[in-house]
Amino acid sequence: MDIRKIDDTMSVAPQIAIEDIAEIARLGFKTLIANRPDGEEFGQPPMTDIKASAEQHGLKWVYLPVASGHITDEDVDAFAPLFKEAEKPALAFCRSGTRSAVLWALSSAREQDPQDLLSKAYQAGYDLTGLIGRMHTQQQNNQS
């Protein structure tokens, strides 16, 4: 399991296994956010099994599947309130962790400085500099 802490409220990870969930709970995470569509790849654990294990271990479960490489503004609009209302710290996962990091960065840009968000993501191993324009748009739209 490769958990990458972005800040005190959010960490992201590549695909987790059902066996990882007890450790995720032990590490103090409160919410598990799945951004990977069920059945995206052969051999991927079913989301229903991950959900059941998460709930068994006292984690809040959020399922917001997003297509790889095609994160829309509607996806960001859906993610923003889910993350804002989630018990923290939260752990979001997808195939590589990138989709989850992108959703976090774009939604967080509505209230935080995009450069700070890029720096946090970079420290976690995600280079999201290509999103700077979209992050500024999110910021501007939120100020309107």
DSSP file with accessible surface (Angstrom, degrees, kcal/mol):
  #  RESIDUE AA STRUCTURE BP1 BP2  ACC     N-H-->O    O-->H-N    N-H-->O    O-->H-N    TCO  KAPPA ALPHA  PHI   PSI    X-CA   Y-CA   Z-CA
    1    1 A M              0   0  102      0, 0.0     2,-0.6     0, 0.0    15,-0.1   0.000 360.0 360.0 360.0 134.2    0.0    0.0    0.0
    2    2 A D        -     0   0   71     12,-0.2     2,-0.4    13,-0.2    10,-0.0  -0.748 360.0-178.5-121.8  80.6    1.4    3.4   -1.1
    3    3 A I        -     0   0   50     -2,-0.6     2,-0.6    10,-0.2    10,-0.2  -0.695   7.7-163.8 -84.0 128.5   -0.4    6.1    0.9
    4    4 A R  E     -A   12   0A  71      8,-3.2     8,-2.3    -2,-0.4     2,-0.4  -0.943  11.6-142.4-117.9 111.1    0.8    9.6    0.0
    5    5 A K  E     +A   11   0A 128     -2,-0.6     6,-0.3     6,-0.2     3,-0.1  -0.579  21.7 176.0 -75.7 124.4   -0.1   12.4    2.4
    6    6 A I        -     0   0   12      4,-2.3     2,-0.3    -2,-0.4     5,-0.2   0.862  68.4 -35.4 -90.9 -48.3   -1.0   15.6    0.7
    7    7 A D  S    S-     0   0   26      3,-2.1    -1,-0.4   117,-0.0     3,-0.3  -0.878  78.4 -71.3-156.6-170.3   -1.9   17.5    3.9
    8    8 A D  S    S+     0   0  126     -2,-0.3     3,-0.1     1,-0.2    -3,-0.0   0.673 130.1  41.3 -68.9 -15.3   -3.5   16.8    7.3
    9    9 A T  S    S+     0   0   49      1,-0.2    81,-2.7    80,-0.1     2,-0.4   0.678 116.0  41.7-102.1 -21.9   -6.9   16.4    5.7
   10   10 A M  E     + b   0  90A   0     -3,-0.3    -4,-2.3    79,-0.2    -3,-2.1  -0.989  47.6 167.3-139.8 134.2   -6.2   14.4    2.6
   11   11 A S  E     -Ab   5  91A   8     79,-1.9    81,-2.4    -2,-0.4     2,-0.3  -0.939  17.7-155.6-131.0 156.4   -4.0   11.5    1.4
   12   12 A V  E     -Ab   4  92A   0     -8,-2.3    -8,-3.2    -2,-0.3    81,-0.2  -0.911  10.7-178.8-130.3 160.5   -4.2    9.6   -1.8
   13   13 A A  E     - b   0  93A   0     79,-1.7    81,-1.4    -2,-0.3    84,-0.3  -0.992  30.4-106.8-152.7 154.0   -3.2    6.1   -2.9
   14   14 A P  S    S-     0   0   32      0, 0.0    82,-0.2     0, 0.0    81,-0.2  -0.227  79.9 -39.8 -67.2 175.1   -3.1    3.8   -5.8
   15   15 A Q        -     0   0   45     80,-1.2     2,-0.2    79,-0.3   -13,-0.2  -0.026  68.2-146.4 -41.5 128.5   -5.6    0.9   -5.8
   16   16 A I        -     0   0    2     -3,-0.2     2,-0.3   -15,-0.1    -1,-0.1  -0.634   5.4-129.8 -96.3 160.2   -6.0   -0.5   -2.3
   17   17 A A    >>  -     0   0   28     -2,-0.2     3,-1.8     1,-0.1     4,-0.5  -0.740  24.4-114.2-103.2 157.9   -6.6   -4.2   -1.5
   18   18 A I  G >4 S+     0   0   51     -2,-0.3     3,-1.4     1,-0.3     4,-0.4   0.891 117.9  61.3 -58.5 -35.3   -9.3   -5.3    0.9
   19   19 A E  G 34 S+     0   0  154      1,-0.3     4,-0.4     2,-0.1    -1,-0.3   0.685  96.8  61.4 -65.5 -17.7   -6.5   -6.5    3.2
   20   20 A D  G <> S+     0   0   36     -3,-1.8     4,-2.3     1,-0.2    -1,-0.3   0.676  82.2  81.4 -80.2 -18.4   -5.3   -2.9    3.5
   21   21 A I  H <X S+     0   0    0     -3,-1.4     4,-2.5    -4,-0.5     5,-0.2   0.878  85.9  53.9 -66.5 -38.4   -8.4   -1.6    5.0
   22   22 A A  H  > S+     0   0   48     -4,-0.4     4,-2.4    -3,-0.2    -1,-0.2   0.925 112.2  46.7 -59.8 -41.1   -7.7   -2.6    8.6
   23   23 A E  H  > S+     0   0   72     -4,-0.4     4,-2.2    -3,-0.2    -2,-0.2   0.885 108.4  55.2 -67.7 -38.9   -4.4   -0.8    8.4
   24   24 A I  H  <>S+     0   0    1     -4,-2.3     5,-1.6     2,-0.2     4,-0.3   0.939 111.6  44.3 -59.3 -44.9   -6.0    2.3    6.8
   25   25 A A  H ><5S+     0   0   27     -4,-2.5     3,-1.7     1,-0.2    -2,-0.2   0.918 111.1  53.7 -65.5 -42.4   -8.4    2.4    9.8
   26   26 A R  H 3<5S+     0   0  167     -4,-2.4    -1,-0.2     1,-0.3    -2,-0.2   0.856 101.1  60.6 -62.0 -32.8   -5.5    1.8   12.3
   27   27 A L  T 3<5S-     0   0   83     -4,-2.2    -1,-0.3    -5,-0.1    -2,-0.2   0.559 123.2-104.9 -73.0  -7.6   -3.6    4.7   10.7
   28   28 A G  T < 5 +     0   0   28     -3,-1.7    -3,-0.2     1,-0.3    -2,-0.1   0.507  65.3 152.6 100.3   5.7   -6.5    7.0   11.8
   29   29 A F      < -     0   0   20     -5,-1.6    -1,-0.3     1,-0.1    61,-0.2  -0.427  23.1-171.4 -67.6 145.5   -8.3    7.7    8.5
   30   30 A K        +     0   0   95     59,-3.0    30,-2.8     1,-0.3     2,-0.4   0.675  66.3  38.1-107.9 -29.9  -12.0    8.4    9.0
   31   31 A T  E     -dc  60  90A   1     58,-1.2    60,-2.5    28,-0.2     2,-0.5  -0.989  60.2-157.1-130.9 138.3  -13.2    8.4    5.4
   32   32 A L  E     -dc  61  91A   0     28,-3.1    30,-2.4    -2,-0.4     2,-0.5  -0.973  12.9-165.7-114.9 121.3  -12.4    6.3    2.4
   33   33 A I  E     -dc  62  92A   2     58,-2.9    60,-2.5    -2,-0.5     2,-0.6  -0.943   3.8-159.1-112.6 121.1  -13.1    7.8   -1.0
   34   34 A A  E     +dc  63  93A   0     28,-3.0    30,-2.7    -2,-0.5    60,-0.2  -0.882  18.0 169.4-101.7 119.7  -13.1    5.6   -4.1
   35   35 A N        +     0   0    0     58,-3.0    31,-1.9    -2,-0.6    59,-0.2   0.245  50.8  96.8-109.3  11.0  -12.6    7.5   -7.4
   36   36 A R  S    S-     0   0    3     57,-0.4    31,-0.1    29,-0.2     3,-0.1  -0.866  77.5-118.5-105.6 129.5  -12.1    4.4   -9.6
   37   37 A P    >   -     0   0   34      0, 0.0     3,-1.4     0, 0.0     4,-0.2  -0.348  38.1-101.7 -62.1 142.4  -15.0    2.9  -11.5
   38   38 A D  T 3  S+     0   0   77      1,-0.3     0, 0.0     2,-0.1     0, 0.0  -0.414 105.8  14.4 -62.3 136.4  -15.8   -0.7  -10.6
   39   39 A G  T 3  S+     0   0   61      6,-0.2    -1,-0.3     2,-0.2     3,-0.1   0.688  79.3 138.5  72.2  20.5  -14.4   -3.2  -13.0
   40   40 A E  S <  S+     0   0   69     -3,-1.4     2,-0.3     1,-0.2    -2,-0.1   0.832  74.5  20.3 -64.4 -31.5  -12.1   -0.7  -14.7
   41   41 A E  S >  S-     0   0  106     -4,-0.2     3,-1.9    54,-0.0    -1,-0.2  -0.998  92.5 -97.8-141.8 142.5   -9.3   -3.3  -14.8
   42   42 A F  T 3  S+     0   0  209     -2,-0.3    -2,-0.0     1,-0.3     0, 0.0  -0.311 109.4  21.3 -58.2 134.5   -9.3   -7.1  -14.6
   43   43 A G  T 3  S+     0   0   69      1,-0.3    -1,-0.3    -4,-0.0     0, 0.0   0.362  85.2 139.8  89.6  -6.1   -8.4   -8.3  -11.1
   44   44 A Q    <   -     0   0   20     -3,-1.9    -1,-0.3     1,-0.1    -5,-0.1  -0.495  62.0-106.0 -69.6 136.1   -9.5   -5.1   -9.4
   45   45 A P        -     0   0   27      0, 0.0    -6,-0.2     0, 0.0    -1,-0.1  -0.382  40.6-101.7 -63.8 140.7  -11.3   -5.8   -6.1
   46   46 A P    >>  -     0   0   54      0, 0.0     4,-1.8     0, 0.0     3,-0.6  -0.377  22.0-131.4 -63.2 138.9  -15.1   -5.1   -6.4
   47   47 A M  H 3> S+     0   0    6      1,-0.2     4,-3.2     2,-0.2     5,-0.2   0.831 106.2  62.1 -62.0 -31.0  -16.1   -1.9   -4.8
   48   48 A T  H 3> S+     0   0   95      1,-0.2     4,-2.2     2,-0.2    -1,-0.2   0.894 105.4  46.9 -63.3 -35.8  -18.9   -3.6   -2.9
   49   49 A D  H <> S+     0   0   79     -3,-0.6     4,-2.1     2,-0.2    -1,-0.2   0.893 113.2  47.8 -71.1 -40.1  -16.3   -5.7   -1.1
   50   50 A I  H  X S+     0   0    0     -4,-1.8     4,-2.8     2,-0.2    -2,-0.2   0.933 112.2  50.3 -65.6 -43.7  -14.1   -2.6   -0.3
   51   51 A K  H  X S+     0   0   86     -4,-3.2     4,-2.8     2,-0.2     5,-0.3   0.935 109.9  49.9 -58.6 -47.6  -17.2   -0.8    0.9
   52   52 A A  H  X S+     0   0   56     -4,-2.2     4,-2.3     1,-0.2    -1,-0.2   0.921 113.7  45.2 -60.3 -43.2  -18.2   -3.6    3.2
   53   53 A S  H  X S+     0   0   12     -4,-2.1     4,-1.7     2,-0.2    -1,-0.2   0.906 111.8  52.5 -68.4 -40.2  -14.7   -3.9    4.7
   54   54 A A  H  <>S+     0   0    0     -4,-2.8     5,-2.9     1,-0.2     3,-0.3   0.946 112.7  44.3 -59.9 -47.7  -14.4   -0.1    5.1
   55   55 A E  H ><5S+     0   0  102     -4,-2.8     3,-1.7     1,-0.2    -1,-0.2   0.888 109.3  56.7 -65.9 -37.6  -17.7    0.0    7.0
   56   56 A Q  H 3<5S+     0   0  155     -4,-2.3    -1,-0.2     1,-0.3    -2,-0.2   0.841 108.7  48.2 -60.6 -32.5  -16.8   -3.0    9.1
   57   57 A H  T 3<5S-     0   0   72     -4,-1.7    -1,-0.3    -3,-0.3    -2,-0.2   0.217 124.2-103.1 -95.6  13.3  -13.6   -1.1   10.2
   58   58 A G  T < 5S+     0   0   66     -3,-1.7     2,-0.3     1,-0.3    -3,-0.2   0.643  73.9 140.5  80.8  15.1  -15.6    2.1   11.0
   59   59 A L      < -     0   0    7     -5,-2.9     2,-0.3    -6,-0.2    -1,-0.3  -0.707  54.3-121.6 -91.1 142.0  -14.7    4.1    8.0
   60   60 A K  E     -d   31   0A 112    -30,-2.8   -28,-3.1    -2,-0.3     2,-0.5  -0.611  31.0-139.9 -74.0 141.7  -17.1    6.3    6.2
   61   61 A W  E     +d   32   0A  42     -2,-0.3     2,-0.4   -30,-0.2   -28,-0.2  -0.909  22.7 178.3-112.5 129.9  -17.5    5.2    2.5
   62   62 A V  E     -d   33   0A  25    -30,-2.4   -28,-3.0    -2,-0.5     2,-0.6  -0.997   7.4-167.3-129.4 127.5  -17.7    7.6   -0.4
   63   63 A Y  E     +d   34   0A  88     -2,-0.4   -28,-0.2   -30,-0.2   -30,-0.1  -0.945  21.3 153.7-119.8 110.2  -17.9    6.3   -4.0
   64   64 A L        -     0   0   25    -30,-2.7     2,-0.2    -2,-0.6    -2,-0.0  -0.755  26.8-159.6-132.9  84.0  -17.4    8.8   -6.8
   65   65 A P        -     0   0   54      0, 0.0     2,-0.4     0, 0.0   -29,-0.2  -0.464  10.3-173.5 -70.2 137.1  -16.1    7.0   -9.8
   66   66 A V        -     0   0    2    -31,-1.9     2,-0.2    -2,-0.2     5,-0.1  -0.997  27.9-111.4-133.5 135.6  -14.4    9.2  -12.4
   67   67 A A    >   -     0   0   52     -2,-0.4     3,-1.8     3,-0.3     2,-0.1  -0.440  41.8-105.1 -67.9 134.1  -13.1    8.2  -15.8
   68   68 A S  T 3  S+     0   0   60      1,-0.3    -1,-0.1    -2,-0.2   -32,-0.0  -0.358 101.1   5.1 -60.7 130.1   -9.3    8.2  -16.1
   69   69 A G  T 3  S+     0   0   68     -2,-0.1    -1,-0.3     1,-0.1    -2,-0.1   0.510 116.0  83.0  77.1   3.7   -8.0   11.2  -18.0
   70   70 A H    <   +     0   0  138     -3,-1.8     2,-0.6     2,-0.0    -3,-0.3  -0.281  50.0 161.5-136.2  50.7  -11.5   12.8  -18.4
   71   71 A I        -     0   0   21     -5,-0.1     2,-0.2     4,-0.1    -5,-0.0  -0.633  23.3-161.7 -78.1 118.0  -12.1   14.7  -15.1
   72   72 A T     >  -     0   0   54     -2,-0.6     4,-1.9     1,-0.1     5,-0.1  -0.490  33.4-109.4 -94.9 167.6  -14.9   17.1  -15.9
   73   73 A D  H  > S+     0   0   72      1,-0.2     4,-2.8     2,-0.2     5,-0.2   0.842 122.0  58.6 -63.0 -31.1  -16.0   20.2  -14.0
   74   74 A E  H  > S+     0   0  132      2,-0.2     4,-1.9     1,-0.2    -1,-0.2   0.885 103.1  51.6 -65.3 -37.6  -19.1   18.2  -13.1
   75   75 A D  H  > S+     0   0   36      2,-0.2     4,-2.4     1,-0.2    -2,-0.2   0.918 111.4  47.1 -62.5 -43.0  -16.8   15.6  -11.4
   76   76 A V  H  X S+     0   0    0     -4,-1.9     4,-2.7     1,-0.2    -2,-0.2   0.921 109.7  53.5 -65.1 -41.9  -15.1   18.4   -9.5
   77   77 A D  H  < S+     0   0   84     -4,-2.8    -1,-0.2     1,-0.2    -2,-0.2   0.861 112.4  45.0 -60.6 -35.4  -18.5   19.9   -8.5
   78   78 A A  H  X S+     0   0   39     -4,-1.9     4,-1.0    -5,-0.2    -1,-0.2   0.875 114.5  48.0 -75.4 -38.3  -19.6   16.5   -7.2
   79   79 A F  H  X S+     0   0    1     -4,-2.4     4,-2.9     1,-0.2     5,-0.3   0.893  98.6  68.8 -69.5 -41.5  -16.3   15.9   -5.3
   80   80 A A  H  X S+     0   0   19     -4,-2.7     4,-2.6     1,-0.2     5,-0.2   0.906 104.9  37.3 -51.7 -53.9  -16.1   19.3   -3.6
   81   81 A P  H  > S+     0   0   56      0, 0.0     4,-2.3     0, 0.0    -1,-0.2   0.876 114.8  56.1 -70.5 -31.7  -19.0   18.9   -1.2
   82   82 A L  H  X S+     0   0   64     -4,-1.0     4,-0.8     2,-0.2    -2,-0.2   0.929 114.1  39.7 -62.2 -44.5  -18.2   15.2   -0.6
   83   83 A F  H >< S+     0   0   20     -4,-2.9     3,-0.5     2,-0.2    -1,-0.2   0.917 113.7  53.8 -70.5 -42.9  -14.7   16.0    0.5
   84   84 A K  H 3< S+     0   0  134     -4,-2.6    -2,-0.2    -5,-0.3    -1,-0.2   0.897 115.9  39.3 -59.1 -40.3  -15.7   19.2    2.4
   85   85 A E  H 3< S+     0   0  158     -4,-2.3    -1,-0.2    -5,-0.2    -2,-0.2   0.578  93.6 110.1 -88.1  -9.7  -18.3   17.2    4.5
   86   86 A A  S << S-     0   0   14     -4,-0.8     2,-0.2    -3,-0.5   -55,-0.1  -0.348  78.5-108.0 -68.0 144.7  -16.1   14.1    4.9
   87   87 A E        -     0   0   96    -57,-0.1   -57,-0.3     2,-0.1   -56,-0.2  -0.542  58.7 -89.9 -67.6 136.7  -14.7   13.2    8.3
   88   88 A K  S    S+     0   0   67     -2,-0.2     2,-0.1   -58,-0.1   -79,-0.1  -0.771  99.7  46.0-108.2 154.5  -11.0   13.9    8.2
   89   89 A P  S    S-     0   0   41      0, 0.0   -59,-3.0     0, 0.0   -58,-1.2   0.483  77.5-171.3 -75.4 152.1   -8.4   12.7    7.5
   90   90 A A  E     -bc  10  31A   0    -81,-2.7   -79,-1.9   -61,-0.2     2,-0.5  -0.817  16.1-153.5-110.6 150.4   -9.6   11.2    4.3
   91   91 A L  E     -bc  11  32A   0    -60,-2.5   -58,-2.9    -2,-0.3     2,-0.4  -0.994  13.6-170.4-122.7 120.4   -7.9    8.7    2.0
   92   92 A A  E     -bc  12  33A   0    -81,-2.4   -79,-1.7    -2,-0.5     2,-0.3  -0.883   7.4-175.4-109.4 144.4   -8.9    8.7   -1.6
   93   93 A F  E     +bc  13  34A   0    -60,-2.5   -58,-3.0    -2,-0.4   -57,-0.4  -0.963  17.3 152.5-139.4 157.7   -7.8    6.1   -4.1
   94   94 A C        -     0   0    0    -81,-1.4   -79,-0.3    -2,-0.3   -58,-0.1  -0.699  68.6 -57.6-152.5-153.8   -8.0    5.3   -7.8
   95   95 A R  S    S-     0   0  120    -81,-0.2   -80,-1.2    -2,-0.2   -59,-0.0   0.947 132.0  -0.8 -66.0 -47.0   -5.7    3.3  -10.1
   96   96 A S  S    S-     0   0   34    -82,-0.2    -1,-0.2   -83,-0.1   -84,-0.1   0.513  98.3-108.4-118.7 -10.4   -2.6    5.4   -9.5
   97   97 A G  S  > S+     0   0    0    -84,-0.3     4,-2.2   -94,-0.0     5,-0.2   0.148  93.5 106.1  98.1 -15.7   -3.8    8.1   -7.1
   98   98 A T  H  > S+     0   0   61      2,-0.2     4,-2.9     1,-0.2     5,-0.2   0.927  74.9  51.0 -66.1 -47.3   -3.6   10.8   -9.7
   99   99 A R  H  > S+     0   0   11      1,-0.2     4,-2.6     2,-0.2    -1,-0.2   0.926 112.3  48.3 -55.6 -43.9   -7.4   11.1  -10.3
  100  100 A S  H  > S+     0   0    0      1,-0.2     4,-2.3     2,-0.2    -1,-0.2   0.914 111.9  48.7 -64.4 -41.5   -7.9   11.5   -6.6
  101  101 A A  H  X S+     0   0    0     -4,-2.2     4,-2.7     2,-0.2    -2,-0.2   0.899 111.5  50.3 -65.1 -39.2   -5.2   14.1   -6.4
  102  102 A V  H  X S+     0   0   15     -4,-2.9     4,-2.9     2,-0.2     5,-0.3   0.935 110.3  48.8 -65.1 -46.3   -6.6   16.0   -9.4
  103  103 A L  H  X S+     0   0    0     -4,-2.6     4,-2.2    -5,-0.2     5,-0.3   0.924 113.5  47.9 -59.4 -43.4  -10.1   16.1   -7.9
  104  104 A W  H  X S+     0   0    0     -4,-2.3     4,-2.7    -5,-0.2    -2,-0.2   0.941 113.9  46.4 -61.4 -48.4   -8.7   17.3   -4.6
  105  105 A A  H  X S+     0   0    0     -4,-2.7     4,-1.7     2,-0.2    -2,-0.2   0.932 114.2  46.0 -64.1 -46.5   -6.6   20.0   -6.2
  106  106 A L  H  < S+     0   0    0     -4,-2.9     4,-0.3     1,-0.2    -1,-0.2   0.918 117.4  43.0 -65.9 -41.5   -9.3   21.3   -8.5
  107  107 A S  H >< S+     0   0   10     -4,-2.2     3,-1.2    -5,-0.3     4,-0.2   0.899 114.0  51.1 -72.2 -36.6  -11.9   21.4   -5.8
  108  108 A S  H >X S+     0   0   10     -4,-2.7     3,-2.1    -5,-0.3     4,-1.9   0.776  94.0  73.4 -71.0 -24.8   -9.5   22.9   -3.2
  109  109 A A  T 3< S+     0   0    0     -4,-1.7    -1,-0.2     1,-0.3    -2,-0.2   0.700  82.6  71.8 -63.8 -15.2   -8.5   25.6   -5.6
  110  110 A R  T <4 S+     0   0   45     -3,-1.2    -1,-0.3    -4,-0.3    -2,-0.2   0.759 118.4  14.7 -68.8 -23.7  -11.9   27.2   -4.9
  111  111 A E  T <4 S+     0   0  131     -3,-2.1     2,-0.3    -4,-0.2    -2,-0.2   0.461 122.3  57.1-129.5  -8.5  -10.7   28.2   -1.5
  112  112 A Q  S  < S-     0   0   68     -4,-1.9    -1,-0.1     2,-0.0    27,-0.0  -0.896  90.9 -86.8-128.4 160.6   -6.9   27.8   -1.4
  113  113 A D     >  -     0   0   70     -2,-0.3     4,-2.0     1,-0.1     3,-0.4  -0.442  32.0-140.7 -66.5 124.1   -4.0   29.2   -3.4
  114  114 A P  H  > S+     0   0    0      0, 0.0     4,-2.7     0, 0.0     5,-0.2   0.863 100.7  55.7 -55.5 -38.3   -3.4   27.1   -6.5
  115  115 A Q  H  > S+     0   0  105      1,-0.2     4,-2.1     2,-0.2     5,-0.1   0.907 107.5  49.3 -63.7 -39.5    0.4   27.4   -6.1
  116  116 A D  H  > S+     0   0   96     -3,-0.4     4,-2.4     2,-0.2    -1,-0.2   0.905 111.3  49.9 -63.6 -40.1    0.2   26.0   -2.5
  117  117 A L  H  X S+     0   0    0     -4,-2.0     4,-2.6     2,-0.2    -2,-0.2   0.912 109.2  51.0 -65.7 -42.1   -1.9   23.1   -3.7
  118  118 A L  H  X S+     0   0   14     -4,-2.7     4,-2.6     1,-0.2    10,-0.3   0.904 110.4  50.4 -60.6 -40.9    0.5   22.3   -6.5
  119  119 A S  H  X S+     0   0   66     -4,-2.1     4,-2.4     2,-0.2    -2,-0.2   0.925 110.6  48.1 -64.0 -45.1    3.3   22.3   -4.0
  120  120 A K  H  X S+     0   0   66     -4,-2.4     4,-1.2     1,-0.2    -2,-0.2   0.923 113.5  47.5 -61.6 -44.8    1.5   19.9   -1.7
  121  121 A A  H  <>S+     0   0    0     -4,-2.6     5,-2.7     1,-0.2     3,-0.4   0.915 111.1  51.5 -63.4 -41.5    0.6   17.6   -4.5
  122  122 A Y  H ><5S+     0   0  147     -4,-2.6     3,-1.7     1,-0.2    -2,-0.2   0.907 106.0  54.1 -62.7 -41.9    4.2   17.7   -5.8
  123  123 A Q  H 3<5S+     0   0  153     -4,-2.4    -1,-0.2     1,-0.3    -2,-0.2   0.801 107.5  52.3 -61.9 -27.6    5.5   16.8   -2.3
  124  124 A A  T 3<5S-     0   0   11     -4,-1.2    -1,-0.3    -3,-0.4    -2,-0.2   0.461 129.9 -97.5 -86.9  -2.0    3.2   13.8   -2.4
  125  125 A G  T < 5S+     0   0   49     -3,-1.7     2,-0.5    -4,-0.3    -3,-0.2   0.612  87.3 118.1  99.2  15.2    4.6   12.7   -5.8
  126  126 A Y      < -     0   0   10     -5,-2.7     2,-1.0    -6,-0.1    -1,-0.2  -0.953  48.9-156.0-120.9 117.2    2.0   14.2   -8.1
  127  127 A D        +     0   0  105     -2,-0.5     3,-0.3     1,-0.1    -8,-0.1  -0.795  24.4 163.1 -91.0 102.6    3.1   16.8  -10.7
  128  128 A L    >   +     0   0   11     -2,-1.0     3,-2.6   -10,-0.3     4,-0.2   0.109  31.1 121.6-107.6  20.9   -0.2   18.7  -11.4
  129  129 A T  G >   +     0   0   83      1,-0.3     3,-1.7     2,-0.2     4,-0.2   0.797  66.0  68.1 -58.3 -27.3    1.3   21.8  -13.0
  130  130 A G  G 3  S+     0   0   78     -3,-0.3    -1,-0.3     1,-0.3     3,-0.3   0.633  94.6  59.1 -65.7 -12.0   -0.7   21.1  -16.1
  131  131 A L  G <> S+     0   0   27     -3,-2.6     4,-2.8     1,-0.2    -1,-0.3   0.424  70.7 104.6 -93.9  -0.8   -3.8   21.9  -14.1
  132  132 A I  H <> S+     0   0   48     -3,-1.7     4,-2.5     1,-0.2     5,-0.2   0.877  80.3  50.2 -55.7 -40.8   -2.8   25.4  -13.2
  133  133 A G  H  > S+     0   0   44     -3,-0.3     4,-2.1    -4,-0.2    -1,-0.2   0.937 113.3  45.2 -61.9 -46.1   -5.2   27.0  -15.7
  134  134 A R  H  > S+     0   0   81     -4,-0.2     4,-2.5     2,-0.2    -2,-0.2   0.858 111.2  54.2 -65.8 -34.8   -8.1   24.9  -14.5
  135  135 A M  H  X S+     0   0    0     -4,-2.8     4,-2.4     2,-0.2    -2,-0.2   0.928 108.5  48.1 -65.9 -42.3   -7.2   25.6  -10.9
  136  136 A H  H  X S+     0   0   65     -4,-2.5     4,-2.9    -5,-0.2    -2,-0.2   0.892 110.5  52.4 -64.8 -37.3   -7.3   29.4  -11.5
  137  137 A T  H  X S+     0   0   61     -4,-2.1     4,-2.9     2,-0.2     5,-0.2   0.925 108.9  49.5 -63.4 -43.1  -10.7   29.0  -13.3
  138  138 A Q  H  X S+     0   0    7     -4,-2.5     4,-1.7     1,-0.2    -2,-0.2   0.925 112.4  48.6 -59.9 -42.9  -12.0   27.2  -10.3
  139  139 A Q  H  X S+     0   0   41     -4,-2.4     4,-1.2     1,-0.2    -2,-0.2   0.935 113.7  45.5 -62.6 -47.5  -10.7   29.9   -8.0
  140  140 A Q  H  X S+     0   0  111     -4,-2.9     4,-0.9     1,-0.2     3,-0.3   0.894 110.9  52.5 -65.5 -41.7  -12.2   32.7  -10.1
  141  141 A N  H  < S+     0   0   96     -4,-2.9     3,-0.3     1,-0.2    -1,-0.2   0.839 108.2  52.1 -64.2 -32.7  -15.6   30.9  -10.5
  142  142 A N  H  < S+     0   0   85     -4,-1.7    -1,-0.2    -5,-0.2    -2,-0.2   0.792 107.9  51.7 -73.8 -27.2  -15.8   30.6   -6.7
  143  143 A Q  H  <        0   0  145     -4,-1.2    -1,-0.2    -3,-0.3    -2,-0.2   0.632 360.0 360.0 -82.3 -14.7  -15.1   34.3   -6.2
  144  144 A S     <        0   0  131     -4,-0.9    -3,-0.0    -3,-0.3    -4,-0.0  -0.345 360.0 360.0 -73.8 360.0  -17.9   35.3   -8.7
